[in-house]
């Protein structure tokens, strides 16, 4: 019988589990409530919401215009709003302009539309290098841009958060809004990826 070897949990994972156990044991946290919060950010809000926003903009020019004019209101039209999503600006990638998001001070991030921030987004190396060497950072994520493509870096704050409207990939004419949304990734809405054609 073969034995599976798995890596031990990280120190952070062990600390989180210990803290969760202590809070539950002391009666300060209801495990069901905690599970509901986690489920909310993993499955009910987050990248799936942002992907729906992007797909709607790709198929509906009027919605796209509203989204680029007032991101907060247009996103709310689809029912996505809440804490850390109150003041949204949506910026559009175009053939000659690529946008990249960062929060240089901490990790301000639009949770209602993009979900939980990835670990790398909060890391000091990304936060520093996204500003000083955005092309180098993009290349590390697998995004190589032509020299004539301008890279614009947008720095989120506690008062203002950004979301990238990625370019719609070729070969997607005739796809439904739901099919388009399935193509959109969190990283494409941060600017560290492009949406791949199906």
Backbone torsions as a table, in degrees:
resi	resn	phi	psi	omega
1	UNK	NA	125.9	-178.5
2	UNK	-78.3	140.5	177.3
3	UNK	-102.7	137.5	177.4
4	UNK	-92.6	130.9	176.9
5	UNK	-105.1	126.5	177.0
6	UNK	-120.1	152.0	179.1
7	UNK	-68.8	144.0	177.1
8	UNK	-66.2	155.0	179.0
9	UNK	-60.9	150.4	178.3
10	UNK	-68.5	163.6	176.8
11	UNK	-57.7	-40.6	-179.9
12	UNK	-63.6	-44.5	179.5
13	UNK	-62.2	-40.4	178.2
14	UNK	-64.5	-41.3	178.9
15	UNK	-64.3	-43.0	179.2
16	UNK	-60.7	-45.6	-179.7
17	UNK	-63.4	-42.1	178.8
18	UNK	-63.7	-43.6	178.8
19	UNK	-63.9	-44.3	178.1
20	UNK	-59.8	-46.4	-179.8
21	UNK	-60.5	-43.2	179.6
22	UNK	-63.9	-46.0	-179.8
23	UNK	-63.2	-38.3	177.9
24	UNK	-68.8	-45.3	-179.3
25	UNK	-59.6	-39.3	-179.5
26	UNK	-80.0	-3.1	179.2
27	UNK	76.7	17.4	-178.4
28	UNK	-87.9	-20.8	-179.7
29	UNK	-135.1	133.8	174.9
30	UNK	-87.2	121.3	-177.9
31	UNK	-57.2	-33.6	178.7
32	UNK	-67.1	-39.5	177.9
33	UNK	-65.0	-40.2	178.5
34	UNK	-64.5	-43.4	176.9
35	UNK	-60.4	-38.1	179.7
36	UNK	-65.7	-41.6	178.1
37	UNK	-62.4	-46.2	179.7
38	UNK	-62.6	-44.6	178.8
39	UNK	-60.9	-39.3	179.7
40	UNK	-58.7	-49.0	-176.3
41	UNK	-77.9	-23.0	177.9
42	UNK	-86.5	-32.3	-170.5
43	UNK	-123.7	-24.3	-174.4
44	UNK	-105.1	-26.2	174.9
45	UNK	-125.4	171.1	174.4
46	UNK	110.7	-152.5	-171.8
47	UNK	-53.8	-32.3	178.7
48	UNK	-63.5	-37.0	178.2
49	UNK	-65.9	-49.0	179.0
50	UNK	-59.8	-38.0	179.2
51	UNK	-63.1	-37.0	177.4
52	UNK	-66.7	-38.2	177.6
53	UNK	-62.5	-47.0	-179.3
54	UNK	-61.3	-48.3	-178.4
55	UNK	-61.2	-40.5	178.2
56	UNK	-62.2	-41.9	179.1
57	UNK	-64.8	-35.4	179.8
58	UNK	-67.6	-32.0	-176.0
59	UNK	-101.5	-12.5	-174.7
60	UNK	-129.0	99.1	-177.4
61	UNK	-59.6	-34.6	178.6
62	UNK	-65.8	-42.8	177.8
63	UNK	-64.1	-42.2	179.4
64	UNK	-58.7	-43.3	179.4
65	UNK	-61.8	-43.6	178.6
66	UNK	-65.2	-38.5	-179.3
67	UNK	-63.1	-43.9	-179.2
68	UNK	-74.5	-25.1	178.9
69	UNK	-81.6	-43.0	-178.2
70	UNK	-147.2	84.8	-176.1
71	UNK	-56.1	-42.3	-177.7
72	UNK	-58.8	-50.0	-177.4
73	UNK	-67.4	-42.5	-178.0
74	UNK	-66.9	-39.5	177.5
75	UNK	-65.6	-40.2	178.8
76	UNK	-64.0	-28.4	176.6
77	UNK	-56.3	-31.0	-179.8
78	UNK	-91.5	4.3	176.0
79	UNK	89.4	13.2	-177.9
80	UNK	-107.9	111.2	177.7
81	UNK	-160.6	176.4	177.5
82	UNK	138.8	-174.0	-177.8
83	UNK	-57.0	134.6	-177.9
84	UNK	69.6	18.2	174.3
85	UNK	-138.3	18.0	-175.1
86	UNK	-71.6	-39.4	-175.7
87	UNK	-123.2	94.4	-174.5
88	UNK	-110.6	137.7	172.2
89	UNK	-121.3	128.1	179.0
90	UNK	-106.5	128.6	-178.2
91	UNK	-118.2	140.4	-170.6
92	UNK	-101.2	128.9	169.4
93	UNK	-76.5	140.7	179.0
94	UNK	-133.8	170.3	-178.0
95	UNK	-54.0	-33.2	-177.6
96	UNK	-110.6	8.3	178.7
97	UNK	-138.9	124.7	176.1
98	UNK	-120.0	129.6	-177.6
99	UNK	-104.2	144.0	-179.3
100	UNK	-133.3	133.1	-178.9
101	UNK	-101.3	147.9	177.2
102	UNK	-156.9	161.0	166.7
103	UNK	-127.7	103.6	-173.6
104	UNK	-72.3	-24.0	-177.1
105	UNK	-83.7	-38.9	-176.9
106	UNK	-154.6	-105.9	179.7
107	UNK	-154.2	41.2	177.7
108	UNK	-58.2	132.6	-167.3
109	UNK	-158.5	140.3	-177.3
110	UNK	-81.2	81.5	-175.7
111	UNK	-54.2	-43.9	-176.7
112	UNK	-61.8	-28.0	-179.2
113	UNK	-103.1	-28.6	-177.1
114	UNK	-114.3	-3.7	178.6
115	UNK	78.2	-156.7	-179.5
116	UNK	-70.8	138.2	-179.6
117	UNK	-68.3	142.2	176.0
118	UNK	-66.9	153.8	-178.5
119	UNK	-57.0	-41.9	-177.3
120	UNK	-64.2	-28.4	-179.6
121	UNK	-64.9	-33.0	-178.5
122	UNK	-87.3	-12.2	-175.1
123	UNK	-73.2	140.2	-178.5
124	UNK	-56.8	-41.5	-179.9
125	UNK	-60.0	-42.7	178.0
126	UNK	-64.7	-46.3	-176.4
127	UNK	-60.6	-36.3	179.8
128	UNK	-80.1	-46.7	-173.5
129	UNK	-75.4	-26.0	178.3
130	UNK	-59.9	-30.8	179.7
131	UNK	-87.1	-44.6	-174.3
132	UNK	-82.2	-28.3	-177.4
133	UNK	-145.0	62.8	-175.3
134	UNK	-61.8	-36.4	178.8
135	UNK	-65.3	-38.7	177.1
136	UNK	-64.0	-42.8	178.1
137	UNK	-63.0	-46.6	180.0
138	UNK	-60.2	-40.9	179.9
139	UNK	-61.8	-39.2	178.0
140	UNK	-64.3	-27.7	176.3
141	UNK	-86.5	-0.1	178.3
142	UNK	91.7	13.4	179.6
143	UNK	-108.1	106.8	177.0
144	UNK	-107.8	123.7	-176.4
145	UNK	-108.2	147.9	174.8
146	UNK	-63.5	154.8	-178.2
147	UNK	-60.3	-27.8	-177.2
148	UNK	-87.6	5.6	175.8
149	UNK	-91.6	122.9	178.3
150	UNK	-77.8	134.8	175.8
151	UNK	-105.5	124.2	177.3
152	UNK	-113.4	129.4	-179.7
153	UNK	-105.8	129.5	-178.0
154	UNK	-114.0	124.4	-174.7
155	UNK	-101.8	108.7	179.5
156	UNK	-70.1	154.8	176.1
157	UNK	-134.8	177.6	177.9
158	UNK	-65.0	-24.7	-178.1
159	UNK	-93.0	-21.6	-172.5
160	UNK	-145.3	127.4	179.1
161	UNK	-122.4	152.1	-175.4
162	UNK	-116.6	158.5	172.2
163	UNK	-143.7	137.7	178.4
164	UNK	-89.4	133.4	169.1
165	UNK	-93.3	100.7	-176.9
166	UNK	-67.7	162.3	174.7
167	UNK	-69.2	141.4	176.0
168	UNK	-74.6	128.5	-178.4
169	UNK	-72.9	152.7	175.9
170	UNK	-64.6	159.8	178.4
171	UNK	79.0	15.1	-178.0
172	UNK	-111.6	5.8	176.3
173	UNK	-60.3	138.6	179.1
174	UNK	86.6	-7.0	177.4
175	UNK	-78.0	147.0	178.7
176	UNK	-74.8	165.3	177.9
177	UNK	-58.9	-41.6	179.6
178	UNK	-65.7	-39.9	178.5
179	UNK	-65.6	-38.9	177.8
180	UNK	-65.8	-43.9	-179.8
181	UNK	-58.8	-34.7	-179.8
182	UNK	-65.7	-20.6	179.4
183	UNK	-81.9	-23.4	-170.7
184	UNK	-81.1	130.3	178.5
185	UNK	-108.2	159.6	175.3
186	UNK	-56.1	-45.5	-176.2
187	UNK	-63.0	-32.8	177.1
188	UNK	-65.9	-30.9	179.9
189	UNK	-84.1	-8.1	171.8
190	UNK	-96.2	-26.2	-179.5
191	UNK	104.1	3.1	-179.8
192	UNK	-92.9	10.3	176.4
193	UNK	-155.3	164.3	171.1
194	UNK	-111.9	157.0	177.0
195	UNK	-79.5	125.6	-178.0
196	UNK	-84.1	145.8	175.0
197	UNK	-67.0	151.3	-179.3
198	UNK	-67.6	NA	NA
